[in-house]
Amino acid sequence: MTDEGQAHALIRRAKDELGRVDILVNNAGVMQLSKIEKGLSDEWRTMFDVVNVMGLLHATDAAVQVVNISSVAGHKTRPGVGAYSGTKFAVNAISEALRQELIEDKVRVTVVERGQPRQSSPATPQTRRLKKESRVSTGSTSSRPRI
């Protein structure tokens, strides 16, 4: 979804071959963990300009239902995930605007906000570094249901 032309071509091809797109699930996303003070502009650009925000917009062509995958980080942030949370706040805002724009066309727009997995995911050098730098708990800080 990083190439707008390819994203639109994919939707056109699906419509040509199948007649319509019943459901579009925007699930592409990257999570670059870093403190904002680190100034990792290239990583942030990848999240905002390439995948999490613009990729979602590139893929959101007409469908009967649009499902955008977000995160509880779109409501609550913590040290080390500020930029990522910003992309998820954007996903939520874009989804709400799209829902309002398409309501008369009877297109449903749904946001699925995934939470922290119950079991810890495998540690990577990046997550180990983040834990060491910010001493953030890996437990969920949200009371929202997990999906």
C-alpha positions as CSV (number, residue, x, y, z in Angstrom):
1,M,0.0,0.0,0.0
2,T,3.0,2.3,-0.1
3,D,2.5,3.0,-3.8
4,E,-0.7,5.0,-4.5
5,G,-1.0,4.0,-8.1
6,Q,-0.7,0.3,-7.3
7,A,-3.2,0.6,-4.5
8,H,-5.8,2.1,-6.8
9,A,-5.0,-0.4,-9.5
10,L,-5.6,-3.3,-7.1
11,I,-9.0,-1.9,-6.2
12,R,-9.9,-1.3,-9.9
13,R,-8.8,-4.9,-10.8
14,A,-10.8,-6.4,-8.0
15,K,-13.9,-4.4,-9.2
16,D,-13.3,-5.4,-12.8
17,E,-12.9,-9.1,-12.0
18,L,-15.5,-9.4,-9.2
19,G,-18.0,-6.7,-9.9
20,R,-17.5,-4.9,-6.5
21,V,-15.5,-4.9,-3.4
22,D,-17.6,-6.1,-0.5
23,I,-15.1,-5.4,2.2
24,L,-11.7,-3.6,2.4
25,V,-9.5,-4.3,5.4
26,N,-6.7,-1.8,5.8
27,N,-4.3,-3.8,8.0
28,A,-0.9,-2.6,6.7
29,G,1.1,-0.9,9.4
30,V,4.5,-0.6,11.0
31,M,5.4,0.2,14.6
32,Q,8.7,2.0,15.0
33,L,9.5,2.3,18.7
34,S,11.5,5.3,19.8
35,K,11.4,8.2,22.1
36,I,10.5,11.4,20.3
37,E,13.6,13.1,21.6
38,K,15.7,10.7,19.5
39,G,14.6,12.5,16.4
40,L,14.3,9.5,14.1
41,S,12.6,11.3,11.2
42,D,13.2,8.5,8.7
43,E,11.3,6.0,10.9
44,W,8.5,8.5,11.6
45,R,8.2,9.3,7.9
46,T,7.8,5.6,7.1
47,M,5.0,5.3,9.6
48,F,3.2,8.5,8.6
49,D,4.0,9.1,5.0
50,V,4.4,5.6,3.7
51,V,2.4,3.0,5.6
52,N,0.2,3.7,8.6
53,V,-1.5,6.9,7.4
54,M,-1.0,7.5,3.7
55,G,-1.1,3.7,2.9
56,L,-4.5,3.6,4.5
57,L,-5.7,6.6,2.5
58,H,-4.3,5.1,-0.8
59,A,-6.3,1.9,-0.3
60,T,-9.6,3.5,0.8
61,D,-11.5,3.3,-2.5
62,A,-15.2,2.6,-2.7
63,A,-16.2,-0.6,-1.0
64,V,-19.4,-1.8,0.7
65,Q,-17.6,-1.9,4.0
66,V,-14.2,-0.5,5.1
67,V,-12.4,-1.9,8.1
68,N,-9.4,0.0,9.4
69,I,-7.1,-1.6,11.9
70,S,-6.0,0.7,14.6
71,S,-4.8,0.3,18.1
72,V,-5.6,1.3,21.7
73,A,-2.5,3.5,21.2
74,G,-4.8,5.7,19.2
75,H,-6.4,6.7,22.5
76,K,-3.7,6.4,25.0
77,T,0.1,6.8,24.5
78,R,3.1,6.3,26.6
79,P,6.9,7.0,26.4
80,G,8.5,5.4,23.4
81,V,5.4,5.1,21.3
82,G,4.4,8.7,20.7
83,A,4.9,8.8,17.0
84,Y,3.2,5.4,16.5
85,S,0.3,6.6,18.7
86,G,0.1,9.7,16.4
87,T,-0.4,7.5,13.4
88,K,-3.2,5.6,15.2
89,F,-4.9,8.8,16.3
90,A,-4.8,9.7,12.6
91,V,-6.3,6.3,11.6
92,N,-9.2,6.9,14.1
93,A,-9.8,10.5,12.9
94,I,-9.7,9.5,9.2
95,S,-12.0,6.6,9.8
96,E,-14.6,8.8,11.6
97,A,-14.4,11.4,8.8
98,L,-14.8,8.7,6.1
99,R,-17.7,7.2,8.0
100,Q,-19.5,10.6,8.0
101,E,-18.7,11.2,4.3
102,L,-20.0,7.8,3.2
103,I,-23.0,7.4,5.4
104,E,-25.4,8.4,2.7
105,D,-23.9,5.9,0.3
106,K,-24.5,3.2,3.0
107,V,-20.8,2.3,3.2
108,R,-19.9,1.1,6.7
109,V,-16.6,2.2,8.2
110,T,-15.4,0.2,11.1
111,V,-12.3,0.6,13.3
112,V,-10.8,-2.4,15.0
113,E,-8.5,-1.3,17.8
114,R,-6.2,-4.1,18.8
115,G,-4.7,-4.0,22.3
116,Q,-1.5,-5.4,23.8
117,P,-1.3,-9.2,23.3
118,R,-1.9,-11.2,26.5
119,Q,1.3,-13.1,26.1
120,S,4.5,-11.2,25.4
121,S,5.7,-11.2,21.9
122,P,9.3,-12.4,21.2
123,A,11.8,-9.8,22.3
124,T,13.7,-8.1,19.5
125,P,16.7,-5.8,19.9
126,Q,14.4,-2.8,19.3
127,T,11.9,-3.9,22.0
128,R,14.7,-4.7,24.5
129,R,16.2,-1.3,23.9
130,L,12.9,0.5,24.4
131,K,12.2,-1.4,27.6
132,K,15.6,-0.5,28.9
133,E,15.3,3.2,27.8
134,S,11.8,3.9,29.0
135,R,11.1,1.1,31.6
136,V,7.6,0.8,30.2
137,S,5.5,-2.1,31.3
138,T,4.5,-4.5,28.5
139,G,1.1,-5.0,30.1
140,S,-2.0,-3.4,28.6
141,T,-2.9,0.0,30.1
142,S,-6.4,0.0,28.6
143,S,-9.6,-1.4,29.9
144,R,-10.9,-1.8,26.4
145,P,-11.7,-5.4,25.3
146,R,-9.0,-7.2,23.4
147,I,-9.6,-8.4,19.9
